[in-house]
């Protein structure tokens, strides 16, 4: 009979977040492409649609970023939102309440993505290390995939 055994022993490392400069480069490039494609498909002046799309982008980028990258990610997304998603294109303006709201939404999305990633990683690490938490985690024999009880 063949017995399947994991070759890796011990707890798996938590994935390292990406470098902040790499996250900001991705935010700049993706925001440019996103706002450009939205302007081409639905036309300029659709700030609410662009805000939703850029907030989702900030949240996705936050999944692999440090917490320190969130403010820069929000500002970069806001620059493309303010500069290219609303007329006149290419001109940065500041309209107090509107831009404060936009920056807050983008920062909240980036922080939410980062927080969700850290919670998911902490939960997975906890399940690997605790006895009966879904895996042996190096705390005893057994703990194979076939021996787990379904969680409900």
C-alpha positions in Angstrom: 0.0 0.0 0.0 1.2 3.5 -0.8 1.2 6.0 2.0 1.3 9.7 1.0 3.6 11.7 3.3 4.4 15.4 3.1 8.1 16.0 2.4 8.0 19.3 4.2 8.3 19.1 7.9 7.6 21.8 10.4 5.6 25.0 9.9 5.7 26.7 6.6 7.0 30.3 6.6 4.7 33.2 6.3 5.0 34.8 2.8 7.1 38.0 2.8 5.2 41.1 1.7 6.5 42.7 -1.5 8.9 45.6 -1.4 7.1 49.0 -1.0 8.8 50.4 -4.1 7.5 47.5 -6.1 4.0 47.9 -4.8 4.1 51.6 -5.7 5.4 50.8 -9.2 2.6 48.3 -9.6 0.0 50.9 -8.3 1.3 53.5 -10.8 1.3 51.2 -13.8 -2.0 49.5 -13.0 -3.8 52.7 -12.2 -2.6 54.3 -15.5 -3.9 51.3 -17.4 -7.1 51.1 -15.4 -8.0 54.8 -15.7 -7.0 54.8 -19.4 -9.2 51.8 -20.2 -12.1 53.3 -18.3 -11.8 56.5 -20.2 -11.7 54.7 -23.5 -14.6 52.4 -22.7 -17.1 54.6 -20.8 -15.6 58.0 -21.3 -14.0 60.5 -19.0 -15.9 62.1 -16.1 -17.1 58.9 -14.4 -15.3 59.5 -11.1 -17.4 57.1 -9.1 -16.7 54.2 -11.4 -13.0 55.1 -11.4 -13.0 55.4 -7.6 -14.5 51.9 -7.2 -12.1 50.4 -9.7 -9.1 52.1 -8.1 -10.2 51.1 -4.6 -10.4 47.5 -5.7 -6.9 47.9 -7.2 -5.6 49.3 -3.9 -7.2 46.4 -2.0 -5.6 43.8 -4.3 -2.2 45.5 -4.1 -2.6 45.6 -0.3 -2.8 41.8 -0.2 0.9 41.5 -0.8 2.1 44.8 0.7 3.5 46.2 4.0 1.2 48.4 6.0 3.7 51.2 5.3 2.9 51.0 1.6 -0.8 51.8 2.0 -0.6 55.6 2.2 1.6 55.8 -0.9 -0.6 53.4 -2.8 -3.6 55.5 -1.9 -1.9 58.8 -3.0 -0.7 57.3 -6.3 -4.2 56.0 -7.1 -5.7 59.4 -6.2 -3.2 61.1 -8.5 -4.5 59.1 -11.4 -8.1 59.5 -10.3 -7.8 63.3 -10.0 -5.5 63.8 -12.9 -7.0 61.6 -15.6 -10.5 60.3 -14.6 -12.2 63.7 -14.2 -12.1 66.6 -16.7 -9.9 68.5 -17.4 -7.5 65.6 -18.0 -4.0 66.1 -16.9 -4.7 68.8 -14.3 -4.6 68.2 -10.6 -7.2 70.0 -8.5 -8.1 69.9 -4.9 -11.8 70.1 -4.0 -11.7 69.8 -0.2 -14.4 67.3 0.8 -14.4 65.3 -2.5 -10.7 64.7 -2.6 -10.5 64.0 1.1 -13.3 61.4 0.7 -11.5 59.8 -2.3 -8.2 59.6 -0.4 -10.0 58.1 2.6 -11.7 55.5 0.4 -8.4 54.6 -1.3 -6.5 54.4 2.0 -9.2 52.3 3.6 -9.2 49.9 0.7 -5.4 49.5 0.8 -5.4 49.0 4.6 -8.3 46.5 4.3 -6.4 44.4 1.8 -3.3 44.4 3.9 -5.3 43.6 7.1 -7.1 40.7 5.4 -3.9 39.2 4.1 -2.3 39.4 7.6 -5.3 37.9 9.3 -5.4 35.0 6.7 -1.7 34.3 7.2 -2.0 34.4 11.0 -5.0 32.1 10.9 -3.2 29.6 8.6 -0.1 29.7 10.9 -2.3 29.2 14.0 -3.9 26.2 12.4 -0.5 24.7 11.5 0.9 25.1 15.0 -2.0 24.2 17.3 -2.7 20.6 18.2 -5.8 19.4 16.4 -5.9 22.6 14.4 -5.9 20.9 11.1 -2.3 19.7 10.8 0.4 18.2 12.9 2.6 21.3 12.8 5.5 19.2 14.1 3.7 18.5 17.4 3.2 14.8 16.9 2.9 11.9 14.5 0.1 11.7 12.0 -1.8 14.7 10.9 -2.1 13.6 7.3 -4.8 15.0 5.0 -6.9 11.9 5.3 -7.0 12.1 9.1 -8.6 15.5 9.4 -12.1 15.8 10.6 -14.3 18.1 8.5 -14.9 21.6 10.0 -18.3 22.9 10.0 
